[in-house]
């Protein structure tokens, strides 16, 4: 054990030195939040080229990155080990590359078309967002109806179903999607060759209509056209009012940088929707939104620094995690880097009330958001991360900020005892019945094991609360009730069962749950079972899609750090398996490669996974510091 501790010190020093060199002048750490696939790059090209925004250099660079991500068989993937290829991603890139100026006769596009056909063709496009993006550019037929019609904008909160029962993340995408489904734009570039040309009324067209219906999980397609219209339509005057409300909803949630809630995906949809409603590209809202989108491009170090469109910036999240890890490793609140990071974070505590206030009694602002520009959309995970980073800083203003954050956090506990991401009690069973495939993943914002565990970890370790407190007890009981049969917990915002199990175990331990609790021991046994032969841990993004643990063929730094941190939390001395995990981190933390590059951040199951460039540095640093502190008498 002493030999292990002796190896930890130089590794920690090297990680600290590297992080200090990467701090920006404003105190933040701005590292990549890079999509594992190419969906957002393709979506950016569609917008720029179809609406006529002249950015030729950027479009060429995005095309180069897409080509660099193409597999040898011609397909594109959503995550590196996805088997066979992804039809949605391949269709997006096939069209985006043509919109960027490539000829369909280019070898890369010929291979792409062959790969797409081998994957099953248009009927295998399973992403609702992909179908919308292709429909906007005239490459996929619009559905005759959309199961969440504009009329929902006219329903009051007292209705059994209303717009605000959807999650905030869903709403900022659904508002423009409803407008687009209503207007059905679809201008084509004549020089772009289609993957298929379905003839209206023909067999292929009918198959694609049924493909929409697969998302809509409702036998409404069996209704007569007259009855369908009666269900989904409004009189003209009310229809115009509903469209106006959807437009107003978007405009009222534009961040200071011009983006819709800070997300590139929702902002791109908003621009298409506003353009369909008659906004010119010279309109101030449109121009500012495009400028905001330009700030979301980040050089991808895995593709020769070619730009990739991030879903949003991760600067606040990365800064909070990094500052906390540095302090755990021995830097004090007076250290210049920690102090600068603290000022950056404190300046970005929210002071305005957002939509989250709707289900909170006597709401008071005090949370933090994920992105650099977020002002109205705080979330639980970033709030606890920011408070971990600033609570050790000197000054009464810091204590006041942490108090506000803590009050906001406690107010966000759901009625079931757990914590969700963005809003309280936005988990309506009725919304889960809405006929949109994937509604359980995006349409609602339920309590999750990872967020509940991370919240308990903060409340226990940093705020000194235990499960003797009633609301902490409810959170712990919620976690116990949600444990999987194999002993793991599902993680919504990281990949996946390793992430959820880490969050749950560290949270339960922090609030004083006994390490010999049968469910805690069951989780520990599960972690030991899934440890890789090299001592590390690695889980595939495919777990997120099939909702069961699937191992990766190699270990990753972030997942190994999570697993080891969970084991440290519930063991008074390091076991051999833990020493092997620690050895893996020490051996690989400076090597890079797949262990550092695999995307372990989750956005939308089966569709969107992210590589945080900070994760391969910050999580190993934190867990090595925790290992040293617990088993080496501090630092």
N, C-alpha and C positions, 0 to 999 in steps of 0.2 A: 504493500500500500504506500509506503514512503517513496518508493521509486515512482509510482504513479503521480503522487503529489509533486515530486520534483520535476516531472515532465509538464505538469499543468502550468507552473509559473511562467516559463518562457513562452508557452503557447498563448497564455492570457496576455502577456506583455506585447507579443507580436500582433494579436488581434486588436488590442487597444491602440497601438501605434497606427495601424492601418486605418482604423475608424477616425481617429483624430485628423488624419491627413485629408479625409473625405468630407469633413464638415464644411458647409457653405458659410459665406460671410454673415448671413442672417441668423446663423445658429442651427439651421436645419440640416438634415441629411436627406439628399435627394437621389435616391437610387431607383433602379428600374422596377417597374410594376408591369412586366411584359407578358402579354397573352401567349399561352403555349401554342396557339394556332395562328390563324391569319384573318379571322372573321372581321375584326375592326379595321384592319388595313383595307380589305376589300370594300367594306361599307364606306370608308372614307373616299376611295376612288369613285365609287358609284355616285356619291354626292357631288364631288368636285366636278366630275365630267358631265353628269346628266343635267346639272343646274347651270353649268357654264362658268364655274369659278376657275379662273386661270391660275393654276399652280403647277406648271409642267415639270419643274425640277423635283418637287415633292412627289408627284404622281410617278415619275420614273423611279425614284428611290423606293417607293412602296412596291412597285412592280418588281424591282430587283429583290426585295426581301421575300415577296411571295414566291418567286422563282427559286430562291435559295432554300425555301422551306418545302418545296415539292419533293415527294419521295421518288425513288428510282422507278417505281412502276407507274408514276404519273399522277398519283392522288395527293391529297393534302390531309393532314391529321389535325385533330383537336388537342391531343396530347401525344407525347413521343412514342408510347408503346401501344397506341390504339391499333387494333388488329385490322388489317386489310385496307383501311382508308375510310374517310368520312365523306359521304355523298354530299351533304350540305356544304361543307368546306370546299370540296372540289368544284361544285357548281359555282360558288361565289368567286373563287379564284379564276376559273375559266372565263367568266364574264368580265371580271375586274381587269384581268390582263388585256383583254381586247379593248375595254374602255380606256386602258392606259396606252393603247396604240399598237399592241402586238397583233400580228396577222394570225388568223386561225390555222394557217398552214405552217406556223412555227412548230418545230419538233416538240417543244414543251406542251403546246396546246393540243397537238395531235395525240400525244400520250395522255394528256388530261382527259380528253374526250373518250379515249379507249378505256381508261381506268374508270371513268364515271359510268360508262355502260356496263363494265364488269361488276361494278358495285350494285347494279340494279336500276340505274337511271333515275328519272325524275321522281318516280314513286318512292324512292328511298330517301328523299329529302325529308328529314324528320324534325327540322328546326322551324318553329313558327316564325321567328325573326328572319330566317333566311328566305322563307316564302314571301314575307312582306317586302324584303329588300329586292328580291327578284321581280315581284309584281310591280313595284314602283318604276323599274326600268323596262317594263313591258316584256319580261322574260318568264313570267309565271302568271297564269290567269287568276284574276281576283275571284274570291268566293262570292257567290250570289248573296250571302248574308254573313254577318259576323255575330257570334253568340253574345258578345257584350256590346249592345248597340248604343248609339249616342243618347238614346232616351234615358239611359241610366243617369246622365248628368242632371236630369230634371227631378230625380227622386230625392226626397228629403231624408235626413238622417233617421227620422222616425220610421222609415219604410223597412220592411223585412230584409230588403237588399238595397244597398246604395253604394256609391262610388268609393266612399272612404272606408268601406270594409275591405277593400283591396289594400295590399301593402303599399307603402310609399314608393318603393322601388318599382312595383308594378304600375302604379298610377301614372308616373312620369313617362312610362313607355306606352301605356294603354291610351292616354289622351291623344297623342299623335296617331297611334295606330287606328283608333276609332275614326278619326277624321280622314285618314287615308283610305280605310275600308269603305267609308261613305263616298268619297270623291272618286276613288279608283283611278288615279293618274297612271300613266304608263307609256311615256314617250320612249321610242326605240332609236338607237343609233343604227342607221341602215347598214353600215359596214360591219356590224357585229353579227357573227354567225351563231345561231342558236344551237343548243344541245339537242333540242327537239322543237318541232313546230306543231303543236296540237291544233287540229282543226276544230273550231267550235262545233260542238255536237258530236264530234267523232269519239272513238273509243279512248284515245289518249287523253282528250279533254275531260271525258267523264271520269277517267282514272284519277286525274289531278284534282277534280272536284271532290272525289271521295277522299283524296289525300288531305284536303282541308278538313273534311268531316272527321278524319281520324283525330284531329286536335280538338274537335268540338263535342266529342263524347255525348251526343244527344241525338235521338232519332228525329230531330226536326227536319232533316233532309227528306223524310218520308211524308212530311205534311204537304198539302197542296200549296201551290204558290200563293193563293189568296189567303189561306190561313197563316202562312209564314209571314206575309207582309203585315197581317194584322197583329202578329206578335211583336214584330221588330220595328215597325215604322211609327212615325208621328205625323200629325198634320203639319203642313209646310211651315206655319209660323212657329210652332213648338220645336220643329226640327231645326230651324235656324237658331232659335234660342239655345238649344242643346249644343249645337256646333260652336256657338259663341262662348258658352261656358267651358267647353273643352279647350278652346283657344285661350280663354282667360286663365284657366287653370295653369297652363304652361307658362304664360307670360308672367304670372305672379310668383313663379318659382325659379325664375332665372337668377343665377348667382351674379355677383358683381363682375365676374370675368365673361359673362355672356352665355355660359353653359346652363343647361337645364339640370339642376341639382348636382352639377359638377361632373355628370357622366357624359362620355362621348356618345354612347349608344343612344341615350334618350335625346341628346342634342341633335344628332344626325336625323333621327325620326322627326323631331320638331321642325327642323329646317325643311324637310320634304313636305310635312303637313302644312306649314305656313306658306310654302311656295305653291302648293295645290290650292290654297285659299286666296291666292292672288298677291302675296307679298313679293315684291321685287327683291333682287339680290342687293339693291342699293338701300333697302330699308335699314334703319339703324339697328333694329333687333337682329336682322340677318347678318349684317356686317360684323356686329359685335360677337355673335355666336361663332362665326367662322374664325375670328381672331382668338376666341377662347379655345376652339378646337386645336388651333395651331400650337397652343402651349402644352397640349397633351401628347405630342409626339416625343419619343425618347429613343436615343440610339440603342439598338439591341447589340450587345457585345458578342452574341453568338452568330450574328450575321454581318460581321465586318462593320459594326456601328451603323448599319442602315436603320432609318427611323421606323418605329412601330407606333401605332396609335394605342395609347393606354386607355383603359376604360375610365380611369380618373388618375389623378396624381396620388402617390402614397407618401408624400413628404411628411405629413403630420404623424401618421402611423409609424413610419420609419424613424422619425426623430424621437418619438416617445419610447419606442422599443430600444433604440440605441442608447439614449441617455440612461434609461433604467439599467441596461446591461453594464454600461460603464460604471455606474455607481455600485452595482453589485460586485463588480470586479475591483473596486477599491477607490475610485475617484470620488471626491467629496463634492458637496454642493457648492463649495467655493472655487472649484476648478473652473478655469475660464470656459472650457468647452461645455461643461454641465450648466454653468450659469447662462451662457448664450442660448443653449437649447431651451432652458427654462423660460427665458424671456420670449423666445419664439412661440412656445406652447401657450404661455399665459396670454399672449396677445391674441390667440386664436380661440380662446374659450368663448362659447356662444353667449350672446346677450339678447338675442331676438327669439321670440316664440315661433316655432314652426308648426307643421301639421301634427307633430307628436303631442301637442297640448290637448288635443281633442278628447283623449281618454284619461287625462290626468286631472285630479282635483287640485285646485289652486296651483297651477303650473308656474314654475320659476325656472328661467333659463340657467344653464350652468354646465351643459355637456360639451363635448368636443366631437368634431366630425373627422372623417377619414382623410379628406383631401386638403390641399393647401388653401383652397378658396372657399371651403364649405362654411356657410354662415347660418343655415336654417335647418340642416338635416343632421343633427348629432346622432351618435350611436353609442351603445353600451360599451362595446369593446374598446373603442378609441378613448372613451371617457376614463375607463379604468387604467388604460395604458398611459394616458397623459397624467393622471393623478399619481401613478407609481413614479413617474419621472420627475414631478415637481414637488412632491410632498416633503422631500428632505431639504429643500432650499430654504434659506433664511428669509424672514420678513413677514409682517402681519398680512400683507396683501396676498402672499402665497397661501397662508392659512385660510383666508377668506375665500380664495378661489377654490381650494380643495373642499371647503365646507359646502360651497354652492354645488360643486360637482357631486359630492356625496349625497346631498339632498335630492339632486336630479336623479341620480342612480337609484336610490331607494324608491323614489316615486315611480320608477319605470318597472318595478316588479309586477309581473302578470298575476292575475287572479289565481292561476294554477300553481303559483309558487316559483316558477322559473323566470328567466329573463330572455327577451327576444333581442333583435338587433336594433331596430329603429323606433318602433312605436309600441305602445302598451295595448294588450288585448286586441290585437288585429289578427285574429285566428278564427274567423267565423266558419262554422260548419257549412253554412249556406254557401259561402264563397268556394269552399272545397267541392261543392256540388256543381258549381258553374262549369259548363262543358268546355273547358280549356285544358288540353293535355299539359301536364306539368304544373297545374295550379298549386299542388301541394309544395312545390319548390320555390315558386316566385310570387304567386298571387296573394299569399298570406305571409305573416311575419310571426311565426309561433315561437314559443320558448324552445331553446335548443340546448343540448348538453354542453357544447363548447362555451357558449356565452354564459350559461348559468354557472358552470365551473369556474370560468375566468372571473366572474363577478364575485363568487364566494371566495376565491383566492385573494382578491383585493380586500374584501371586507374582513377576512380573517387575518391575513398576514400584515396588511398595512393599516387597517382601521381597528384591529384588535377585537373584532366581534367573534362570537362563537355560536355553535348550534344551540346553545341555551337560549338565545334570543329567538323569539317566535318566527320572525320573518326569515332568519337564517335556517331555522329548523325546516320551514316549509320548502326552502330552496334545496336543502340536502335531501329531503324526502322526495322531492320531484326528481332529483337525479337518480336516486335508488330505483324509483318506479320506471325510469326510462332506460335502465341498463339492458343491453342485448343479452340473449340467452347464453352466448359464448363468454360473457363477462366484459365485453367492450362497450363503449359508447360511440354513437355516431357523431361526427363533427361536420357541421354545415358549412363552415367558412374555411376549412383547411382539409387536406387530404390525409385521412378521412376518419377511419376508426382509431388509428394511432393518435390523431389530433384530438378527437373527442375524448378518448380515454385519458390522455394526458391532462386535459382541462378538468375533467371530472375528478380524477384522483388528487391533483394538486389543490383543487377547490375544497374537496371534502377534508383533506388533511389540514388545510389552513384553518378551518373553522372548528377543529378539534375532534373530528370523527376518529375513532380508534383504528389504528392500523390493522388490528386483527378482526375488524368487522368482516363477516363472511363475504359481503359483496365487494369489499375492497380487495380481499385476498383473491377472489375470483378474477377480478380485473388484473391483478398482478400476475396470476398464473397465465392469463391470456397473453400478456406482454411477453412473458418468458417463452411461450409457445411460438410466437411469431418472430422472434429474434432471428436474424439471418446468420448463416454460418460464419460470416466475417465479424460478427459481434455487433453490427449495426442493425438498423431497421429501415425497411423500405416498403411502401405501399403504393399500388397503382391508382391513378385517377379512375380507372374502371370500377373500383369499389363504389365510387360515388354514384355511378349509373345503375349498378345491379343491387346496391344497398346491402352488400356483404363484403367482408374483408377479402381483397385479392392482393397477393404479394407482388412486389416489383422484383425484377430479376437481379437487382442490386440495391444496396443501401443508399440512403440520402442523409446529408448532414442535418437538415432541419428535423426530419422525422426521428432520427437517432437521438437528437437533442431532446425532443419532446418525450420520447419514451424513457430516456435516462432521467430526465427531470421528474417524471411521475414516480419512478422507482425510488429516487432520492427522497421524495416527499414522505414515503411510507416505510423507509428502512433506516434504522439507527446506525447500521454499519453497511459498508458496500459488499454485496455478494459477488461471487465470481462473474456472473452474467453482467452485472453492472460494470465491473472492471473491464470486461471485454468491450462493452459499449463505449466506455470512456477511452479505451485504447483506440477504438475505431475513430473517434473524433480527433484525437491527438495525431493520428497517423494521416488522416485525410483532409483536415480542415484547411490546409494551405495548398492542396493539390488541384482544386477546381474539378472540372470534368462533370460527368453526369451526376455525381453525388451532390454537386452544388447547383446544377443547372435544371434538374427536374422540377416541373411546376408543382408546388405543394399548396398553393392557394386556390380555393374553390370559389367560383362565381355562380355558375348555373349548372347543375348536374348534367353531364353528358354533352355540354355545349361550350363551357367557358372555364378555363383553368389558367392561373397566373403564376409566373415565376417572380418572386420577390428577390431582387438581388441582395437585399439586406439579410435574408433568412439564413444563408449559408455562413454568415459571419456572426450575426447578433445572437441567434439561438445557441450555437456552440459556446460563445463567450459566456452567456448567462449560465448555462448548465455547468460549464467548467468552474465558474466562480461559485456556484451553489455546491458543487461537489467538494471543492476546496474548503468552503466555509463550514460544511457539516462534518466532514471527515478529517479535516486537517487542522482544526483549532482556529479557524479564521484565516486572515491574510495579513 
